[in-house]
Amino acid sequence: MGADGSVSGWIDHSDNTGFVYTDVYQTIADKGGHTTAVGAYPAGATTSGLYDLAGNCYEWTSSTIIATNGAEAGLDVNAVRGGSWYATSRSCRTTYRGEGRDPSGGYATIGLRVAATAKA
């Protein structure tokens, strides 16, 4: 593992190699990955009472960016944040901004957070 949390051999979109292209990953993903119930890590709550902002699943955002890799390279896609159950420590942070994917796809590592303002 690199000092910045990167992992060699994790994924290489140029030749479809790395962990995410293995049968082991596919088996884990087919079972829903290793997500946990909301609030399973209460020590990780923010001062505002938000849970699970890092890890579990990437959160789809309304922010758009230009994809730099994968099938969507060069396309305008929604950013994802927070890392997922299979993320490296580099991307499993609330400040990480990763590339989303085609919204018509289904991904075992991406979800969304529903937020609302409480009525007074």
Summary of the structure (lengths in Angstrom):
residues: 120
radius of gyration: 15.2
end to end distance: 48.3
largest distance: 54.0
contacts: 272
relative contact order: 0.19
helix: 12%
strand: 18%
